[in-house]
Amino acid sequence: MKYFLFIICIASSFFGSSQNWTDEIPQDFNWYSYESESDFWINSGQAWHRYDGINVHSYHVSDTTSGLKGTFIQSNLYPDRNYTLWTSTYEFICYYDYAMDMFQCFKPIYKNDTLSEFKGLYFLEEQNSFLFQSDQNLYMIHTESMEVQLISSKETNNIVCALIDKEQHTMYTSPWVSGNGFEIWDMKKWMYSEIDFNRCSETFFNCTISDFEQINDDIWLASSKGLIRWNKEDECNSELFLPNDKSLSFINITSFEQHFLLTTNKDGLFIFNPETKSFISSIKTDHQQVPLRSNAVLDVFNKGSSFVLSFQDAPIQEIDKSSIRKEILLGESPETYSNTLLICSNDRYLCISDRNKYIHIFDTSFNKVCELDISSYEVIMDVKFIENDLVFASINSVHRLCLTNNNTIYNLKSEQNINRISTNDDQVFIIGAGFINNIYNQEFVDCTKDFIPNAIHLIQNSHCRVSTNTTSLSVENDKSQKSYDFPGFIQDIQFSEKEDEVIVLCAGDIYSLNLTKEEVTKCVLQSDQIKGIYVERGVIYYWDNLGVYKLIKINKSLKIIDLDDVHQFLKFGKSFIYTADKQLYTDPSKEMVSNKTFDLKVYSSNYELNKKNSNYFLTYAYYEKPVVISFSMGTVSANENGYYTYTNQYGQKQYATFDMPFPVSYFAEGKHVYSIQAFREDGLPANRFDLTVTVKGPFWKQWWFYAALAILVLSVFLIVFRLRIKRIQERFSVQKELNELEKSALQAQMNPHFIFNCLNSIQGFIMKNDKEKAMEYLGSFAQLIRSNLNASIERYIALDEEIKILKNYIKLEQLRLNDVFQFVINGLDDFEDEDVFIPPMLIQPFVENAIIHGMHGKEKEGVIQIDFSINDSFLFVNVHDNGDKITRPKKSNHKSVGVAITQKRLAHINTIQDKDFNVQFLTSQIGTSVKLKIRYVSKK
């Protein structure tokens, strides 16, 4: 049964990929991490865990398969120049062998002394060597020659390296467990100086440093007192920062986009802006958008587009960096992220406003440049950048925020019922209820009459200006003015980068107005009603109720963000900024996976009715996005605007024109056939297409998986079978040797010396004419031989039989030695002898040893006492003789072969019966005792 469960466990490992990889990492002590191009490593105290993007591979200490030795992992993973990964435990230095997928560990040797108890392992890139500390000394080991060099023998307790300044050739180290201040090492002379905060005021007294971070020339310290900006001239004048002046101890500093992420042991994660020297946000378990698993955050690990957080009392947690970036952008104000946020940007700045509380402006590194309280400006209607300043309009006024002049605010114009503003070069257009005003070089111009009546939108460039009312669009330049009517309400207009196109969002559809050709083209998109558009450097984005799309061609688009209820969207630097579901999102603008496009060409302009069908085949995996089928006209005349029919997944016939692609919906795995028929504009049929779509299911449903699983199961069965056969053979070999030992034991009992003595005693009795004793001795001798021969063919004999043989043997020895000793057997009344069975001839060799060695030199009063007791299926036997050190010979020619063989018998029996037998020798002034522990068998 256990082998079957083992096989089930092996098979179930193939299905574990759906489990979150963080659940496979223990929560013991996740303090170190390392990220390579393909793997993410994390430490849990007694193991390194490697996540390859699919599975977690664990390498435990003292596990022969992992090669990792020691008791506890003590340092991070560091790559040398050959990309070999190095780490250390308390007892060993180890490196990871990629080829063997295991660690190799060793103890470095310095001047014939083997070093151990390592504290710290840190890579020095220039020397291609590692620093480590052992026995308070600082050593360096070269990664290629393995040569060990003593760097410093000056004792120090500050052995945890937190920061190396390559330019200054300086290393900052903090205490191992506890201590005040830190040390600064000169890496050229390898001398250090101490920074002791205990000489300072109570503010820094007993200040323990746990981590370092450097920005420019500033050294920041995570300490038990708070966040410290170290003053190099005088540490007592260092700056201390605490959130809301609350006493707080920080453990770790991680830099992220010019900000600090600070961990605590009970208060969650804090975000600090070192430029403004302020805490801008805190993340805890009760956070509305990014709740932590625990407030006891140990460390923050960098993993691609996410962070991995470790805790003292919870499993690790993976958090997307966009969530942290959102906290950096808006911090803790406003408390909720409204869908109605106003967002705009230029090449240098990003502006986010919540309409009636704050305006936040950030640079390209997401550092906050300005935060403006706008609660006194009524409701903000619109924000736009003009050059490097911000123009914002409330419902009754327009203002200009000069970012290059100490954030000074100028009032440009007061007006009633302002709707929106538009900017171009140094011009600001104010669009209100029935009016348009122009402010150019701080001069106000009323230009309502020059634009389309009741204008709603206005954009302008160096060539023309475009304005709209509800359903009409007007284009004006120096030479002419032309209007275009649209079939619905115009929601938005934007220039493309080419400046010869205007993108129009009208009644949920997108139109392209080519200003050169003066043509309007509708973009045919498979989408719900479009809610908004955004044009950035010629790339058109739009969004509907299902997400955000990138327009590739006039009839093709790519979904890049899958999210409901998107309200605003723009691209700033390398990130997308958008609002949805009352949240602000910031996602890296990485390349998205597009839908596969399959192109079918319509041939035969003659529409041959009986032409052979064209067969197409398409394959994609179940997890990929649906395939889009598009048509090109081929040899069909350009004026033939036909259509085609196809059967959807519900068996319904659908009609579509050639310029409309249709998506192949998700199917269950297997083959699905589309029958597509093309028709001419007058209804005559063209050739038919048979499209076979094969959807590949999950890997565990593929034939090769079943074959591999069958081979695996068969291999496991073969391995288990061979192991079972091997164990049977080993048991057989042990049993065979045991039988040989039993025979040897019997031969040892009846050794020639004993037989000779017995016969010699019988001869003596006969010569003395003592016929009775001679007959008694001879009878006992014959009975002893018979009993030994009978016992030799049995695996177990009854205890009373063993005692009879024992008594017979002792009586013979008494007769031979002229009754110089007596014997006593105790404890036989405590149990039923006939129900206790033991291996034969286990006790007699020890009794023989007591007679030969214990009774030697005794004239009278020798006593051999044998005690029996029973407890928990074990028989306990104590053989005691009262021979002393005076009478016991120092040397004896007798070699106790029987005892040696019996001990070897017990060792072999223990290999079969799991250490059920034990023997112990005790010697004192009053004699010698031999204690035996024997598992007995009951045959009731």
N, C-alpha and C positions, 0 to 999 in steps of 0.2 A: 504493500500500500504506500509506503514512504517513497518508493521509487516512482510510483505513478504520480504522487503529488509533486515530486521533483520535476518530472516531465511537464506537468501542467504549469509549474512556475516558469520553466524555460519558455514554453509556448506563449504564456501570457506576457512575457517581456516584449514580444513583438507588438502588443497592443497598447503598450504603456506610453506611446508617444503623445497621446492626447492629454496626459497628465501634465500639470504645470511643473516645469523643471525645478522651480523653487521648493516644491514640496519634497523633493528627493534629497535636499541638502539638510543635514542635521542642524539643530539650533544650539549646539553645545557652546561653541566659542568661535564664531565667524569674525575673525579679526583681520585677515589678510586676503588680498585678491590680486590677480594678474590677468590682463587681457592681451591676447595675441590676435593676429589677423583672422584666425579661424576658431579659436577656443577662448573660453572664459573660465578661469580657475578661481576657486574660492576655498578657503581653509576652514575647517571645523575643529581645530585643536588637535585631534588625533588622526586626521585624514586630509588629503587634498582631493577636491572634487573638480573634474574637468567637464564642462558643458560644451559640446560641439555644435550646438544649435538644434540638436534632435534628442540626444541622450546624455545622461550624466554618468561619467566613469569615475569611480572612487578608488583612491589609493590610500589604504589604511596603514598606520605604523604597525610594525611587527607582523605584517602580513607577507608571507613569502611570495605570493603572486604579485604584489605591488612593489616589493623590494625596499619599501620605506622602513627604516629602522629607527628605534628610539622609543621614547615614552610620550613626547609632546612636541608638536611643531612649534618652532620658536621664531621663525623669520619668514618674510615674504618670499615669493618667487622672483628671481632676477635673471634676465637673459644676458649671457656674455656675447662676445663678438661673433661667435659661431652659432648664436641663437640656442645654445644649450641653457636649460632652465636650472637654476641652483636654488636650494633652500637648506635649512638646517633644523635639526631637532636638538634637544638638550645634549644628546650624546654623540650625534653624527652630523657630518656635512654630506649632503646628497645632491645628485643632479639627475634630471629626467632624461632617459634614453628614449628618443622618439621611435627608433627602429624596433626596440623590444617592448615598447609601451610599458615601461616600468622604471623605477628609480634605482640608482646605484649609490650606495652609501659607504662612507669610510671615515676613519678617524685620522686627522692630520698628525704628522710626526715632526717635532722640532728638536733637533740635536738628540736623537734617540729617545726622546720623551713623547709618549702618546698623549695628545691633548684631548680634553673632554670638557663637559659642562659649558657648552657654547652659549653666548649671550650676544645676539646680534650677528647679522650677516648682510653686508652692504657692498654693492658693486661699485668699483671705481673704474669708470669707462676708459680713462686715459691709460691706466696701467693694465687694463684687462684682468683685474684682480679683485679679490673680495677681502673686505675687512671683517674680522670677527674677534670677539673677546673671550678669553678663557683664563680662569683663575686670576682675574683682575688685570691681566696683561692684554695688550692690543697687538694682534697679529695680522699679517697679510698673506694670502695664498694666491698664487698665480694659477689661472684656470687651465693652462696648457701644460706647464712643467710640474704642477702640483708642489712647487717649492714653497716652503713656509718661511716667512721672515718676521722677526720680532720688531714691532714698530715702537712700542712704548711699554715700559715696565712700571710706570708710575701708577700706583693704585688709584682707582676711580670707581665710584658707584654709578656714574652717569654713563650708561652703556647703550641706551636706545637711541640710535641715530635717527633724527627726524628730518634733517635738511642739510643738503650739501650745496654750497655756493661755489660753482666752478670758476667764476670770474675772480673771486676773492681768495680762492683756494682755502675755503673755510668750511668747517663742519660743525653743525650745532647738534648737541646731544642732550637728551633729557633723562631724568632718573629712571631706573629700572622699575621699581615698584612705588617708592615714595621718596621724597626729598625736596629740597628747596632750591629754586633757581635752575640753572642749566650750565653747560660747559661749552666753550668755544675753542675748537681745535684749529691750530695752524697746520694745514696739511703738507706744508713744505718742511717744517722743522719737527712736526709731530709733537708739539707742545700745546698745552691747553691752559686757559684761564677760566676761573669760575665766576659766575654771576650769582650772587647770593642776595635774594630778596629779604632775608631775615634782618638785614641791617636797616631796612626801610621802615616806614610807619606801619600801623596796623592794617592799612589797606592791602599791602602786599606781604604781610607776615605769614609764614608757613604757606607760601604760594608754590604749588606743585605744577610743573609744566608737563603737558601730555602730548602736544603736537606743535608744529611750526608751519608757517607759510610765508612766502616772500613775494611781495609785489613791488617792482622797481627796487628801491633801496630800503624799503620798509620791511622789518621783520615783525610778524604778528604771531602771538602766542596763545594757544588754547590752554587755559589754566583752571585751577580749582577756584580761583577768585573771579573769573570771567574772561573776556577777550582783551588781550593786552597788546597795545602797539608799543614795542620796546624802544626806549630812548637809549641810543648807543653811548651817549655821553654820561648819562646818569640814570641807572635803572630805576631809581626811586622816583624819578620824574616821568616815568612811563605813563601812557594813557590807558585807563581802564574803561571798558565799555560793557554795559549791562542792559538788557532789554527792560525798559520802564524802571530802571534802577533797582531791579529785582536781583537779589543775590543768587548767582547761578554758576555752576561748574560746567565747563566745556571739555569734551574729550578729544574731538577730532575736527580738523579743518580740511575742507575740500573746496578747491576753486572751481567756479563755473561762471563763465561769461562775465569776468571782472567782479564777481561776487563771491562771498564765502558761504558755504553750507556748514553749519556748526552743529555737532551732535552733543547730546547731554545724556545723563544716566537715568533721568526720570521726567524730563520736561520736553521731549520731542526734538524736532529739528528746527533750527533758526537760520534765517537768511539775512546776511549782513552786507551792506554796501560800503567797502573801504574808502571809496572816493568821497561820499557824503558822510562817512563815519556814523552810520545809523542802521539800526535793525529795521528791516522793511516788512518782514513777515515771519510767522511761525507756523509750523505744521505739526499737528498732534493727532491723536486717535479720533478726536471728535471733529476734525476738519471736514468742512462741507464737501469739498471736491476731491481732496487727496488724503483720506484718512490713513493713518499709520496703523500697523499691526500692534505696535507697542510704543510707549513714550520713552522706553529705555533704549535709545539708539546708540549703538556702539560705533559704527563706522559707515561711510558712504563710499561705494565702489563704483568706478566709472565703467560702464558697459555699453559701448556704441551709442545708440540713441536713447539709452535709459540709464538710470542709476539703480544699483542694488544696495538696499539697506540691511544691515545686520542689527540684531537686538540681543539683549541679555536674556530675555525670557520668551522669545517667540521665533518662529521661522523667519528666514530672510524674505524680503519683499522687493519686487521689481517695480520701479516707478518711471514712467515716461518722462523724459527731460522737458517735454512741452508743458507738463503740469508744473514743474518747478519754474520754468521760464514765465509762465503766467503769473506765478506768485511774485517774481522779480518785476514784472511789468506793472502790475497794479497793487502789489502788496496787500495790506489789510484794508485798503480803502479804494473803491467802495466795497461794502461787505458783500453785495450781490453783483453779479455781472449781468447787466441788462442786455437784452437783444437789441435795444435801441442805442447802443454805443455808437458814437461817431468816430470813424477812423479815417485817417488820411496819411500820406507819406510823400517824401521826395527822396532824392538820393542820399540824404544825410540824416533825416529825422523821421520818426514815427510819432504820430499824435493819436491818442486814445482819450475820448471824452465821454463822460456819462451824462451829458446834457445839463445837469443842474447841480453838480457837486464839484468835480475836479476835472482839470485838463492835465494829462500826463504826456510828457514828451521825452522820447528816448533816442539815443544815437544808434548806430548800426551794431554796436556791441551790447545793446539793450541796457546801457547805463542810463539812469534817469537824469536828463538834462534839466528838466523843469517840472514842477508840480504847482499848478495854479488853482487856487480856490475861486470857483466861479459862482458860488451861491448868491452873490449880490448882483449877478448879471441876468437874472431871470432865466428862462429856458433857452439853452443854446440850440440854434436851429441848424448850423452848419459850421464846418471847420475846413480850411484849405491852406496849403503852403503857398507862399509867394516868395520866390528866391529862397532865402534861408530864414524867413520870418513866418509866423503863423497869423492868419487872419481868421477870426471867429466872429460869428454873428449871433446875437440873441434875437428875440422876437422884435425888439425895438431899437437895436443899435448894432454897429459894426466896429470891431476893434482890431488893432494890429499889435501882436506880441513880438517885440524885437529880441530874438534870442542872442544876437551878437552885441546887444547893448544892455547887459545886466537885466535881461528879461523885462525891459520897460514896456508899458502898455500905452498905446495911443488910441484915442477915440477918433475913428475915421468919419462916421456918419451916424446920425440918429434918424430913424425912420420907423414908420408904423407897419406892422404886419409883414415882416421880412420872412421869406420862405427859404431861400438858399443864396449862396454866393458862388461866383466863378472867378478864377484868377488866370492871368496870362501875362508873362513878363512882369511889369510893374503895375498892371491894371487890375482893379477889383470891380466886378460887376455885381450889383445888388439886385436880386430879383424878388419882387414882392407882389402883393395883390394888385395887379393892373399897372405896374410900373417897373422900369429897369433904370438903375442909376449906375454911372461909371465913375470910378475914382481913379485918376491917373496922376502920378507924382503928387499925391496928397491934394489934388484939385478935384472938386466935385462937378460932374456933368450930368444933367438929366437927359437921357437919350431914349426915352420910352418910344418916341415917334419913329425912331430908326429901326425898330425891331418889329417882329410879328406881334400883332395885338394879343394882349393877355398871355405874354410869354411865361412859360413854366421852366424851361431849360435853356441854358446858354453856354456854348463853348466857343473858344476863339483861338486861332493860331496866326502865324505870320501871313497866311494866304487868304483866309476867310474866317467868317464867324457864322455859327449855326445856332438857330433858336427854334423853339417849338412852342406850340400851344397844345391843346388837348389832342388833336388828330392831324395837325399840319406841321411840316418842317420847312424852314426857310434857310437858304444858303445865300450869303452875301459876300461879294468881293469887290474889288475896285471897279470892275467892268459891268457886273450884272447882279441881278437878284432873281432867284428861282425858288418856287415852292413845290413841295411834294405832299400829296395826301396819303394817309395811311388808314388801314381799315379799322383802327381802334385807338384806344388811349395810349399815347406815347409815354412810357414809364421812365426811359433814360436814354441818353445819347452820349457817345464817347468817340474821340478820334482814335484811329489806329496809328501805329508808328509811321506808316508810310505817308500819312497825312493826305492821302487821296481817297480815303475811305472814312465813312462815318458809320459806326455800328449803332443800330437803333433797336431798342427793346420796345415792342409795341404789342399790347394785349397778350402777353405771354409768349410771343414769337420773336425771333431775332432776324433782322434785316440788315443787309449790307448795301450802303449807298456809295457807289463809285463816283467821285466828284469829277473825274476826268471824262468818263463815258456817260455820266449823268444817268446811270442805270441803277435800279433797285432790285436786289436779289434776295429772295427769302431763303433762309437756312432751314433745310428740312431735317429735323432732329427727332429721334425717337425718345421723347422726353415728355414729362408732364408740363404743366404751365410754368414757364420760366419766370423767376421772381427777380433776378438781378443780373447785371453784366459788369465785367471789369476788363479793361484792356491795358496790358502792360508790355511795352516794347514789341508791339505787333502781335502779341499772343492774346487770344480772346478766351476769357473764362466766363462761365455762366453757372447759375445754380437754380435748382428747383426744390421740390419737397423731398427729394431723395438724396441730394448731395450736390457736390461741385464738379463741374466738367471743364475739360480743356477742349476747345474747338480746333480740330485738326484740319478738316476741309469743310467746304460749305455744307456737306451732308454727312460728315463724320465727326464724332466727338469721343473723348476719353474721360471716363469717370475717375477723378483723382481723390476725392474725399467722399466717403460714404457716411453721411450724417443728416439727420432730419432737421428741418426748420432752420436752415441757414439764412441769416439776415444780411450780414455784410461780409465782404471778402476783399482782400488785396494781398499782393506779394511784396514783402519788404526784405531786401537783402536776400538771404538764403532761406527765408521762412515764409510760410503762409500765415496770415493773420485773419481770423474770421470769428464771427459770433454765431452761436446757435444754442438753443435750449438754455438760455440765460447764462451762458458761459462764454468766456473768451478762450479761443484756442490759438496756439502757436505751434505749427508743425513744420519740420524741415521740408523744404521744397525738393525732396529727393525724387528721382525718376520713378514713376509709377508703372505698374504692369498693365499693359493695354490689352484690349480685346483682340483676339486673333481675327484677321480679316481674310475671307476666302472669296476670291474673285471668279465669277462665272461670266464667260463671254458669250454674247448672243450672235451666232453666225447665220449665214444663209439669208441674204436679202430677198431670195426668191420664195422663201417660205415653203420649202418642199414638205408636203404633207406626210410622206412615208419615209422621211429620212430617219436613219437609225438613231436611237437615243444616245445622248452623250452621258457617260457615266463619270461621276466624280466621287472621290472618297476623302473623308476628313476624319481626323482622330484628335481628341483632346482629353485631358484628364478631368476627373470629377471635380477637383478643387480649383480648376482654372475658370476664368470668366467666360461667359457665353461667347460663342463665335458669331461674328457679324457677316452675313452673306451680302456681297455687293455685286452689281452687274455692270459690265461695260458693253458698249454697243457692237464692237467688233466690225463686221462687214455690213451691218444693218445701216440703211440710209439715215442720215442725220434727221430727216424730216419725219421719220417713222416713230412717232411717240406711242409705242405700244404699251402693253402691260403684261403681267404674268400672274399666274395663280399658283398657290402652294397649299398644302394641307398642313395645318398646325398640329400640335401635340394632342389636341382634343378631337382630331378627326374632322375639323371644320375647314372648308375651303375658303382661302383668303385671297383678296385681290390687291395688287400693288403695282405701281409704275416702276419703270426700270431705274429711275433716279432715286428710288427709295430702298435702302438696304433693309433686310429684316434679320433680327437676331435669332440664332438657334438657342432655344431656351435650355435650361438645365434638364438633363434626363438622368434616369437611373442608368447604371452601367449596362452596356450592351450595344447592339446595333439598331439604328433608327434610320428609316429611309424617307427622304423627302422626294415627292414627285412634283416637279416644277414645269409648268407649261407656259411658253411664251406665246403672245398673240399680237397681231398687227393692230394698228389703230382702227382698221375697218372690221376687226374681229376675226380675221383669218388666222389659223394657228401656225406657229413656227415650230421649230424643233423643241423636243421635251428634254428636260434634264432630270436624271435620276441621281440624287445626292445621298450617299450613304454616310451617316455620321456615327462614328464609333466612340463611345464614351468609356474611357478606362476607369474602372472603379478603384477603390483603395488597394494598396499593395497586398493586404492580407486576403484579398479576394481574387488575386491573379493565380494562374496555373503554376507559375514558377515558385510562388510562395508555398503552395500546397506541396509541391515536389521537394522544396528545401525543408519544409517542416517534416515531411515523411522521412527524408534522409536524416534529419536531426534526431527524430524519435528513434529511428532504427539504430543510429549510432549510439544513442544513449542506452538503448536496450543491450547492444553489443558490449558496450563498456561495462554496464552493470553486470551482465552475464559473465564476462571475463573476470571481473573483480570477485564475483561470487565463487567461480571455479577456483580462482587463486586462493581465496580464503579457505575453501574446502581442502585444497591440497596442503595448505599450511597446517590446518588442523590435523589432517591425516598424518603429516610428517611429525608434528608434535606428539600426537597420540602414539605413533610408532616408537618414537624415541622414549616416551614415557614408559611404554611396555618394556623396552629394553632396560630402562633404569630400574623398573620393578624387579625384573629378573636379576639384575646386578645386585639390588638390595637384598634379595633372598640369598644370593650366593654369598654376600657379605655377612649375612646373619650366620650362616653355616660355614664359616671360614675354616680352613684346615687346622688352624691353631686351636680353635674351639673344639673341633671334633677330636683332635689328638688328646686334648686335655680330658675330654669326657671319657674316651676309651682308656686313657691312662688311669683315671680314677676308678673305673670299673675293674681294671686289672688289679689295682691296689686292694680294692675290697675283696676280690677273689683270693688274692695271695694272703690276706689276713683272715681268710676263711669266714668273712662276714657276708654270707650268702644273701641275707635279707636286704642289706643295703645295696649289694651288687644288683640284685633283681629289681629293687625299687629304682635305682639309678638308670638301669638299662631300660626299664619300662617307660620312665619319663623321657629318656632320650629318644626312644622309638616314637612316642606320641608327639614329641616336638617336631621330629622330622616329618611325620605324617601331616601334622597341622600346617607346617610351612608349605608342603607340597600342595595341599588343598587350597590354601590361601593364594597361591601363586596364579591360579586360574580364575580368580574372582576379581572384579573391579572394586566391589564394595563387600565388606563382611560385617556382621553384627558386632556391636561393641562387646557383648559378653564373650563372643568367640575370640576377639582380640585379647581380652583380659585373661581368658583361659590359657592362650598361647604364652602370654606375658608371665603368668604365674608359674607355668611349667618351666619356662626358661630360668626364672629367678631361683626356683627350687634346685635346679641342676647346678646353678652357680653357688648356692649355699652349700650343697653337698661337696662341691669341688673345693671350696675355700674353708671347709670345716666350720661352717656356721659362724663366721666372724661378723656377720651383719644380719639384721632382721629387716623385713619389709612390711609396709602398711599401705593398704589401698583404701582411700576414703571417698565418700560422695556417691556411692553406687545406689543408695536408696532414694536419691532425689528424682530419679526418672526410671522409666522402664527400659532396661537394657536392650530388649529384643526389638525395640522400635527405632534404635539409633544405629545407622550404618555409616562406616567411614572407610577410606581406602586402607587396604591391609598393610601391616608391618610399618606404620609410621612412628609408633611410640617405642618399640623394642630397641632400636639403635641408640636412643638417648638413655634408656635404662642400662644398656650394656656399657655405655660410656661412663655412667655414674658408678657402676660396679668396678670397672677396671681402674679408673682414676681416683674415684672417691674412697673406695674401700681398700686401696693399696696401703699396706703397712698397718692396717687395723688388726688388733688381736681380738678384741671383742667390742661390743657396744656400737657397732656400725649400724646405721639406720638409713634405709631408702624409703622415702614416703612418696606415694603417687596419689594426687588429688584430682578428682574429676568434678566438673560443674558444667551447667548448661545454661545458655541465655541467647534468645533471638536467633535460633537455628544454628548456633555455634556451640561446639564442644571445646571447653577449656581444660587443658591437662597441665599439671605442674609436677615435674619430676625433681625431687629434692634429695640430696645426700648430705650427710653431716661431716663429710671429709673436710679437713682444714688444710691451711697452707703448710703446716708442719709435716703432716702425714702425706700430703699430695706430692708426688714426685715432680721435680723440676723438669726432668726429661724422661721420656718413656719411649721404648722401642715400638710400642703399639701405635699403629697408625689407624685412626678412627675412620675407616673407609665407609662404614655404614652410615655415620652421621653426614659425611660429605655427600653421599649419594642421595640420602633422604632430603637434604636441603636442596639439591638440584631437582629432585622429584617435585618438591613444593613449588619451586620457581616455575617449572613447566605447567603444573596444575594451575597456578595463578594466571598464566597467559591464557588459559582456556576459561577459567571461572572467575576472572576479574578480581584477583587479589583476595581470595577467600581464605588463604592459609597464611599463618605467620608463626615464626619461632624466635624466641628471645632468650639469651643466656645472661644470668645474673650471678656474680661471684662475690662472697663476703667471708668474714672471719668464721662464720658458723656453717659454712658449706656452700654448695653450688645448687642453683635452681635453673631448670629449663622450662620455659612456659610456651605451650603450643596452643594456637588458635586454629580449630579445624571446623569447616562447615560440614555438618552431617546431613544425611538423607534419611527421611522417615519413610518406611514402607508399610504403614498401616493399611 
